[in-house]
Amino acid sequence: MLEAGPGRVDMNDHYDFINFNRFRPYVIAHAKMEVLHTGMRWSEGPVWFAEWQCLLFSDIPNSQILRWAEGQPISVYRAFSNHANGNTRDRQGRLLTCESGARRVTRTEPDGTITVIAERFQGKRLNSPNDIVVGSDDTIWFTDPDYGILTDYTGEKAESEIGRCNVYRFDPRSGELAIVTDEMVKPNGLAFSPDEKTLYIADSAASHGPEFPHHILAYEVYDGTLRNRRLLAEIAPGIPDGFRIDVDGNIWTSAADGVHCIAPEGELIGKVRVPETVANLAFGGPKRNRMFITAGSTLYSLFVGTRGALRP
């Protein structure tokens, strides 16, 4: 049972060991899952700020970005966030946000002003940018499915001007916005491997029918382009939404029954059971060994036996 407010979840069986020997090192047996905040309509986009020791995350339908810090009341970092979805940080520590409602990607400057990074491709409005990651060369990669224009709940209902769902790469030096892949139905979460030689991208189209994809693909990254696509893993139950990578290259991904831990070659080695459908997660805390999980109406956390890769 979940407690009514912030506290702990009594879930002694919240781990599933698919491959015991491989998953056991990542489990801290006495660490309990904690409820940090609840009451959101659909929580998403967690990103850790080490210098402030706080987590920012989105409540998409309520069009807010919230701020959590240990021992402090939850607060609103940004109201009227244009249905902010995915968040990350650039190499200068600035917040980057996918605004589903405004159909754009923005950067928050140190003085709080907002700079638009991308909102159109070849003169046509983007669909609804969803998730985002930054390379070590400062390039910005983001997915652009149509979730935010399908209804008014997480964006603004509209027709797609582009007519397809793409993954983009933005080069801040040249200002060029380029499609890196257009072969997915609904591209969603994405993350680099620790060495940046691989980009993982989720296709979560099964949200709109069981006949559609619910998998994570892996691409080789070569000179700003993607090649040699391969299927990493099918995610079930549910769909892969957001995910993060640990220092060993494991992919910790959202699913309907919690967080799945997938080894770099694609083997599902274990699961963290969560009482709500998971949308996304992030590693944080002073040692990057605390997993923050956005799941439906609730923000959870769990200490694990690994660290998040040192990147946003």
C-alpha positions as a Markdown table, in Angstrom:
| # | Residue | x | y | z |
|---|---|---|---|---|
| 1 | Met | 0.0 | 0.0 | 0.0 |
| 2 | Leu | 1.1 | 3.5 | -0.7 |
| 3 | Glu | 1.1 | 6.1 | 2.0 |
| 4 | Ala | -1.1 | 9.1 | 1.5 |
| 5 | Gly | 1.7 | 11.6 | 1.3 |
| 6 | Pro | 5.5 | 11.6 | 0.9 |
| 7 | Gly | 7.1 | 8.6 | 2.5 |
| 8 | Arg | 8.1 | 5.0 | 1.9 |
| 9 | Val | 6.5 | 2.2 | 0.0 |
| 10 | Asp | 6.4 | -1.2 | 1.7 |
| 11 | Met | 7.4 | -3.3 | -1.3 |
| 12 | Asn | 9.8 | -6.0 | -0.3 |
| 13 | Asp | 9.2 | -7.7 | -3.6 |
| 14 | His | 9.7 | -4.7 | -5.9 |
| 15 | Tyr | 12.6 | -6.5 | -7.8 |
| 16 | Asp | 12.3 | -9.1 | -10.5 |
| 17 | Phe | 15.5 | -10.9 | -11.2 |
| 18 | Ile | 15.5 | -12.1 | -14.8 |
| 19 | Asn | 19.2 | -12.8 | -14.8 |
| 20 | Phe | 20.1 | -13.0 | -11.1 |
| 21 | Asn | 23.9 | -12.9 | -11.4 |
| 22 | Arg | 23.8 | -9.9 | -13.8 |
| 23 | Phe | 21.1 | -7.9 | -12.0 |
| 24 | Arg | 22.1 | -8.5 | -8.4 |
| 25 | Pro | 25.0 | -6.0 | -8.3 |
| 26 | Tyr | 22.6 | -3.2 | -9.2 |
| 27 | Val | 20.2 | -4.0 | -6.3 |
| 28 | Ile | 20.5 | -2.6 | -2.8 |
| 29 | Ala | 18.3 | -5.0 | -0.9 |
| 30 | His | 17.5 | -2.8 | 2.1 |
| 31 | Ala | 16.8 | 0.3 | 0.0 |
| 32 | Lys | 13.1 | 1.0 | -0.1 |
| 33 | Met | 11.2 | 2.8 | -2.8 |
| 34 | Glu | 10.2 | 6.3 | -1.7 |
| 35 | Val | 7.2 | 8.5 | -2.6 |
| 36 | Leu | 8.6 | 12.0 | -2.9 |
| 37 | His | 5.5 | 13.7 | -4.3 |
| 38 | Thr | 2.1 | 12.9 | -5.7 |
| 39 | Gly | -0.9 | 14.7 | -7.2 |
| 40 | Met | 0.4 | 15.3 | -10.8 |
| 41 | Arg | -1.8 | 14.5 | -13.7 |
| 42 | Trp | 1.1 | 13.0 | -15.8 |
| 43 | Ser | 4.7 | 13.4 | -14.6 |
| 44 | Glu | 7.6 | 13.4 | -17.0 |
| 45 | Gly | 11.0 | 14.8 | -17.9 |
| 46 | Pro | 13.1 | 14.5 | -14.7 |
| 47 | Val | 16.5 | 16.2 | -14.8 |
| 48 | Trp | 19.0 | 16.5 | -12.0 |
| 49 | Phe | 20.8 | 19.7 | -11.0 |
| 50 | Ala | 23.8 | 18.7 | -9.0 |
| 51 | Glu | 24.9 | 22.2 | -8.0 |
| 52 | Trp | 21.5 | 22.9 | -6.5 |
| 53 | Gln | 20.9 | 19.3 | -5.3 |
| 54 | Cys | 17.4 | 19.4 | -6.8 |
| 55 | Leu | 15.3 | 17.7 | -9.5 |
| 56 | Leu | 13.1 | 19.4 | -12.0 |
| 57 | Phe | 10.3 | 17.5 | -13.7 |
| 58 | Ser | 7.3 | 18.2 | -15.8 |
| 59 | Asp | 3.6 | 17.8 | -15.1 |
| 60 | Ile | 2.5 | 17.9 | -18.7 |
| 61 | Pro | -1.4 | 18.3 | -18.5 |
| 62 | Asn | -1.0 | 20.9 | -15.7 |
| 63 | Ser | 1.6 | 22.8 | -17.9 |
| 64 | Gln | 4.1 | 23.1 | -15.0 |
| 65 | Ile | 7.7 | 22.3 | -14.3 |
| 66 | Leu | 8.1 | 21.4 | -10.6 |
| 67 | Arg | 11.1 | 21.4 | -8.4 |
| 68 | Trp | 12.0 | 18.8 | -5.7 |
| 69 | Ala | 14.8 | 19.1 | -3.2 |
| 70 | Glu | 15.4 | 16.9 | -0.1 |
| 71 | Gly | 13.7 | 18.3 | 3.0 |
| 72 | Gln | 12.0 | 21.1 | 1.2 |
| 73 | Pro | 8.4 | 21.5 | 0.1 |
| 74 | Ile | 7.7 | 20.9 | -3.6 |
| 75 | Ser | 7.6 | 24.1 | -5.5 |
| 76 | Val | 6.7 | 25.3 | -9.0 |
| 77 | Tyr | 9.8 | 26.2 | -11.0 |
| 78 | Arg | 7.8 | 27.3 | -14.0 |
| 79 | Ala | 4.0 | 27.7 | -14.4 |
| 80 | Phe | 2.5 | 28.0 | -17.8 |
| 81 | Ser | 5.3 | 25.8 | -19.3 |
| 82 | Asn | 3.6 | 25.3 | -22.6 |
| 83 | His | 3.0 | 21.6 | -21.6 |
| 84 | Ala | 6.7 | 21.0 | -21.1 |
| 85 | Asn | 7.6 | 17.4 | -21.6 |
| 86 | Gly | 11.2 | 16.2 | -21.7 |
| 87 | Asn | 14.0 | 18.1 | -20.1 |
| 88 | Thr | 17.8 | 17.9 | -20.0 |
| 89 | Arg | 20.8 | 20.2 | -19.6 |
| 90 | Asp | 23.4 | 21.4 | -22.1 |
| 91 | Arg | 27.1 | 21.4 | -21.5 |
| 92 | Gln | 26.9 | 24.8 | -19.9 |
| 93 | Gly | 24.3 | 23.6 | -17.4 |
| 94 | Arg | 21.4 | 25.4 | -18.9 |
| 95 | Leu | 17.9 | 23.8 | -19.0 |
| 96 | Leu | 16.7 | 22.5 | -22.3 |
| 97 | Thr | 13.0 | 21.8 | -22.6 |
| 98 | Cys | 10.7 | 20.1 | -25.1 |
| 99 | Glu | 7.5 | 22.2 | -25.1 |
| 100 | Ser | 4.7 | 20.0 | -26.5 |
| 101 | Gly | 2.1 | 22.8 | -26.4 |
| 102 | Ala | 4.2 | 25.4 | -28.1 |
| 103 | Arg | 5.7 | 22.8 | -30.5 |
| 104 | Arg | 9.3 | 23.9 | -29.9 |
| 105 | Val | 12.6 | 23.3 | -28.0 |
| 106 | Thr | 13.8 | 26.0 | -25.7 |
| 107 | Arg | 16.8 | 26.9 | -23.6 |
| 108 | Thr | 16.5 | 28.7 | -20.2 |
| 109 | Glu | 19.3 | 31.2 | -19.9 |
| 110 | Pro | 21.1 | 31.9 | -16.5 |
| 111 | Asp | 19.0 | 35.1 | -16.1 |
| 112 | Gly | 15.8 | 33.1 | -16.7 |
| 113 | Thr | 15.0 | 34.3 | -20.2 |
| 114 | Ile | 14.0 | 31.7 | -22.7 |
| 115 | Thr | 15.6 | 31.2 | -26.1 |
| 116 | Val | 13.9 | 29.2 | -28.8 |
| 117 | Ile | 16.3 | 26.5 | -30.2 |
| 118 | Ala | 14.0 | 24.9 | -32.8 |
| 119 | Glu | 10.3 | 25.3 | -33.7 |
| 120 | Arg | 10.2 | 24.8 | -37.5 |
| 121 | Phe | 11.8 | 22.5 | -40.0 |
| 122 | Gln | 11.9 | 23.8 | -43.6 |
| 123 | Gly | 9.3 | 26.4 | -42.7 |
| 124 | Lys | 6.8 | 23.9 | -41.2 |
| 125 | Arg | 6.0 | 23.8 | -37.5 |
| 126 | Leu | 7.3 | 20.8 | -35.5 |
| 127 | Asn | 4.7 | 18.4 | -34.2 |
| 128 | Ser | 5.4 | 18.2 | -30.4 |
| 129 | Pro | 9.0 | 17.8 | -29.3 |
| 130 | Asn | 9.1 | 15.1 | -26.7 |
| 131 | Asp | 12.5 | 14.1 | -25.3 |
| 132 | Ile | 16.0 | 15.5 | -25.7 |
| 133 | Val | 19.7 | 14.7 | -25.2 |
| 134 | Val | 22.9 | 16.7 | -25.7 |
| 135 | Gly | 26.2 | 15.4 | -27.2 |
| 136 | Ser | 29.6 | 16.2 | -26.0 |
| 137 | Asp | 30.0 | 18.4 | -29.1 |
| 138 | Asp | 27.0 | 20.5 | -27.8 |
| 139 | Thr | 24.7 | 19.2 | -30.5 |
| 140 | Ile | 21.1 | 18.8 | -29.4 |
| 141 | Trp | 19.1 | 15.7 | -30.4 |
| 142 | Phe | 15.4 | 15.4 | -29.9 |
| 143 | Thr | 12.4 | 13.4 | -30.9 |
| 144 | Asp | 9.2 | 14.9 | -32.5 |
| 145 | Pro | 6.2 | 12.5 | -32.3 |
| 146 | Asp | 2.6 | 13.8 | -32.7 |
| 147 | Tyr | 1.4 | 13.1 | -29.1 |
| 148 | Gly | 1.0 | 16.8 | -28.2 |
| 149 | Ile | -1.1 | 17.6 | -31.2 |
| 150 | Leu | -3.4 | 14.6 | -31.0 |
| 151 | Thr | -5.5 | 16.1 | -28.1 |
| 152 | Asp | -5.6 | 19.2 | -26.0 |
| 153 | Tyr | -4.6 | 17.3 | -22.8 |
| 154 | Thr | -0.8 | 17.3 | -23.3 |
| 155 | Gly | -0.6 | 20.0 | -25.9 |
| 156 | Glu | -2.7 | 21.8 | -28.5 |
| 157 | Lys | -4.8 | 19.7 | -30.9 |
| 158 | Ala | -3.8 | 20.4 | -34.5 |
| 159 | Glu | -2.9 | 18.8 | -37.8 |
| 160 | Ser | 0.7 | 17.9 | -38.4 |
| 161 | Glu | 2.4 | 20.3 | -40.8 |
| 162 | Ile | 5.3 | 18.1 | -41.5 |
| 163 | Gly | 3.2 | 15.0 | -41.9 |
| 164 | Arg | 5.6 | 12.5 | -40.2 |
| 165 | Cys | 7.4 | 12.0 | -36.9 |
| 166 | Asn | 11.2 | 12.6 | -37.0 |
| 167 | Val | 14.2 | 12.6 | -34.9 |
| 168 | Tyr | 16.3 | 15.8 | -35.2 |
| 169 | Arg | 19.9 | 17.0 | -34.6 |
| 170 | Phe | 20.5 | 20.7 | -34.0 |
| 171 | Asp | 24.0 | 22.1 | -34.4 |
| 172 | Pro | 24.3 | 25.3 | -32.3 |
| 173 | Arg | 27.4 | 26.4 | -34.2 |
| 174 | Ser | 25.8 | 26.4 | -37.6 |
| 175 | Gly | 22.2 | 26.7 | -36.6 |
| 176 | Glu | 21.4 | 23.8 | -38.8 |
| 177 | Leu | 18.4 | 21.5 | -37.9 |
| 178 | Ala | 18.6 | 18.1 | -39.7 |
| 179 | Ile | 16.6 | 14.9 | -39.7 |
| 180 | Val | 18.7 | 12.0 | -38.4 |
| 181 | Thr | 15.9 | 9.4 | -38.9 |
| 182 | Asp | 12.4 | 9.5 | -40.2 |
| 183 | Glu | 11.7 | 5.7 | -40.0 |
| 184 | Met | 9.8 | 5.5 | -36.7 |
| 185 | Val | 6.1 | 5.7 | -36.1 |
| 186 | Lys | 6.3 | 7.6 | -32.8 |
| 187 | Pro | 9.9 | 8.3 | -31.7 |
| 188 | Asn | 10.0 | 9.0 | -28.0 |
| 189 | Gly | 12.9 | 8.6 | -25.4 |
| 190 | Leu | 16.5 | 8.7 | -26.5 |
| 191 | Ala | 19.9 | 8.5 | -24.9 |
| 192 | Phe | 23.6 | 8.1 | -25.8 |
| 193 | Ser | 25.7 | 5.2 | -24.7 |
| 194 | Pro | 28.5 | 6.4 | -22.3 |
| 195 | Asp | 31.0 | 6.5 | -25.2 |
| 196 | Glu | 28.5 | 8.2 | -27.5 |
| 197 | Lys | 29.1 | 5.6 | -30.2 |
| 198 | Thr | 25.5 | 4.5 | -29.9 |
| 199 | Leu | 22.2 | 6.4 | -29.8 |
| 200 | Tyr | 19.2 | 4.5 | -28.4 |
| 201 | Ile | 15.7 | 5.7 | -29.4 |
| 202 | Ala | 12.3 | 4.4 | -28.3 |
| 203 | Asp | 9.4 | 3.9 | -30.7 |
| 204 | Ser | 6.3 | 4.0 | -28.5 |
| 205 | Ala | 3.6 | 3.8 | -31.1 |
| 206 | Ala | 1.9 | 0.8 | -29.5 |
| 207 | Ser | 0.3 | 3.5 | -27.2 |
| 208 | His | -2.2 | 3.7 | -30.1 |
| 209 | Gly | -2.6 | 0.1 | -31.1 |
| 210 | Pro | -1.0 | -3.3 | -30.3 |
| 211 | Glu | 0.0 | -3.7 | -33.9 |
| 212 | Phe | 2.5 | -0.8 | -33.6 |
| 213 | Pro | 6.1 | -0.8 | -32.3 |
| 214 | His | 7.0 | -0.9 | -28.6 |
| 215 | His | 10.7 | -1.2 | -28.8 |
| 216 | Ile | 14.1 | 0.5 | -28.4 |
| 217 | Leu | 16.3 | 0.8 | -31.4 |
| 218 | Ala | 20.1 | 1.2 | -31.4 |
| 219 | Tyr | 22.0 | 3.2 | -34.0 |
| 220 | Glu | 25.7 | 3.7 | -34.6 |
| 221 | Val | 26.6 | 7.4 | -34.4 |
| 222 | Tyr | 29.0 | 8.5 | -37.2 |
| 223 | Asp | 29.9 | 12.1 | -37.9 |
| 224 | Gly | 26.6 | 13.5 | -36.7 |
| 225 | Thr | 24.5 | 10.9 | -38.6 |
| 226 | Leu | 22.9 | 7.6 | -37.6 |
| 227 | Arg | 23.6 | 4.2 | -39.4 |
| 228 | Asn | 23.3 | 0.5 | -38.9 |
| 229 | Arg | 20.0 | 0.4 | -37.1 |
| 230 | Arg | 19.3 | -2.6 | -34.9 |
| 231 | Leu | 16.6 | -3.7 | -32.6 |
| 232 | Leu | 17.8 | -3.6 | -29.0 |
| 233 | Ala | 14.7 | -4.8 | -27.1 |
| 234 | Glu | 11.0 | -5.1 | -27.2 |
| 235 | Ile | 9.4 | -3.6 | -24.2 |
| 236 | Ala | 6.4 | -5.4 | -22.6 |
| 237 | Pro | 4.1 | -4.8 | -20.9 |
| 238 | Gly | 3.4 | -1.3 | -22.1 |
| 239 | Ile | 5.8 | 0.8 | -24.1 |
| 240 | Pro | 9.2 | 2.3 | -23.8 |
| 241 | Asp | 8.8 | 6.0 | -23.0 |
| 242 | Gly | 11.9 | 7.7 | -21.4 |
| 243 | Phe | 15.1 | 6.0 | -20.3 |
| 244 | Arg | 18.6 | 6.6 | -19.0 |
| 245 | Ile | 21.9 | 4.9 | -19.2 |
| 246 | Asp | 24.2 | 3.9 | -16.3 |
| 247 | Val | 28.0 | 3.9 | -16.2 |
| 248 | Asp | 28.1 | 0.2 | -17.3 |
| 249 | Gly | 26.0 | 1.0 | -20.4 |
| 250 | Asn | 22.8 | -0.6 | -19.1 |
| 251 | Ile | 19.6 | 0.9 | -20.3 |
| 252 | Trp | 17.0 | 1.6 | -17.5 |
| 253 | Thr | 13.7 | 2.1 | -19.3 |
| 254 | Ser | 10.1 | 2.9 | -18.5 |
| 255 | Ala | 7.4 | 0.2 | -18.9 |
| 256 | Ala | 3.9 | -0.4 | -17.8 |
| 257 | Asp | 5.0 | -2.5 | -14.8 |
| 258 | Gly | 8.0 | -0.4 | -13.7 |
| 259 | Val | 11.6 | 0.1 | -14.8 |
| 260 | His | 13.3 | -2.5 | -16.9 |
| 261 | Cys | 17.1 | -2.9 | -16.8 |
| 262 | Ile | 18.5 | -4.0 | -20.2 |
| 263 | Ala | 22.1 | -4.9 | -20.8 |
| 264 | Pro | 24.0 | -3.1 | -23.6 |
| 265 | Glu | 23.6 | -6.1 | -26.0 |
| 266 | Gly | 19.8 | -6.1 | -25.4 |
| 267 | Glu | 19.2 | -8.8 | -22.6 |
| 268 | Leu | 16.5 | -7.9 | -20.1 |
| 269 | Ile | 18.3 | -8.7 | -16.8 |
| 270 | Gly | 15.9 | -7.3 | -14.2 |
| 271 | Lys | 13.0 | -5.1 | -13.3 |
| 272 | Val | 12.1 | -2.6 | -10.7 |
| 273 | Arg | 8.4 | -2.9 | -9.9 |
| 274 | Val | 6.5 | 0.4 | -9.6 |
| 275 | Pro | 2.8 | 0.7 | -8.7 |
| 276 | Glu | 2.1 | 3.1 | -11.6 |
| 277 | Thr | 3.0 | 3.1 | -15.3 |
| 278 | Val | 6.4 | 4.7 | -15.6 |
| 279 | Ala | 7.0 | 7.6 | -18.0 |
| 280 | Asn | 10.6 | 8.5 | -17.4 |
| 281 | Leu | 13.5 | 8.4 | -15.0 |
| 282 | Ala | 16.8 | 10.1 | -14.1 |
| 283 | Phe | 19.8 | 9.4 | -12.0 |
| 284 | Gly | 20.7 | 12.0 | -9.4 |
| 285 | Gly | 21.8 | 12.6 | -5.9 |
| 286 | Pro | 25.4 | 13.5 | -4.7 |
| 287 | Lys | 26.7 | 10.1 | -6.1 |
| 288 | Arg | 24.3 | 9.8 | -9.1 |
| 289 | Asn | 23.1 | 6.5 | -7.5 |
| 290 | Arg | 19.5 | 7.6 | -6.8 |
| 291 | Met | 17.0 | 6.8 | -9.4 |
| 292 | Phe | 14.2 | 9.3 | -9.7 |
| 293 | Ile | 11.1 | 7.9 | -11.4 |
| 294 | Thr | 8.2 | 9.8 | -12.8 |
| 295 | Ala | 5.2 | 7.5 | -12.9 |
| 296 | Gly | 1.7 | 8.7 | -13.6 |
| 297 | Ser | 0.7 | 11.0 | -10.7 |
| 298 | Thr | 3.7 | 10.3 | -8.5 |
| 299 | Leu | 7.5 | 11.0 | -8.2 |
| 300 | Tyr | 9.3 | 8.0 | -6.7 |
| 301 | Ser | 13.0 | 7.4 | -5.9 |
| 302 | Leu | 15.1 | 4.4 | -5.2 |
| 303 | Phe | 18.8 | 4.0 | -4.4 |
| 304 | Val | 20.5 | 1.5 | -6.7 |
| 305 | Gly | 23.9 | -0.2 | -7.0 |
| 306 | Thr | 25.1 | 1.8 | -10.0 |
| 307 | Arg | 25.6 | 5.4 | -11.1 |
| 308 | Gly | 24.1 | 7.2 | -13.9 |
| 309 | Ala | 26.4 | 8.0 | -16.8 |
| 310 | Leu | 28.0 | 11.4 | -16.4 |
| 311 | Arg | 25.9 | 13.3 | -18.8 |
| 312 | Pro | 22.6 | 15.1 | -18.7 |
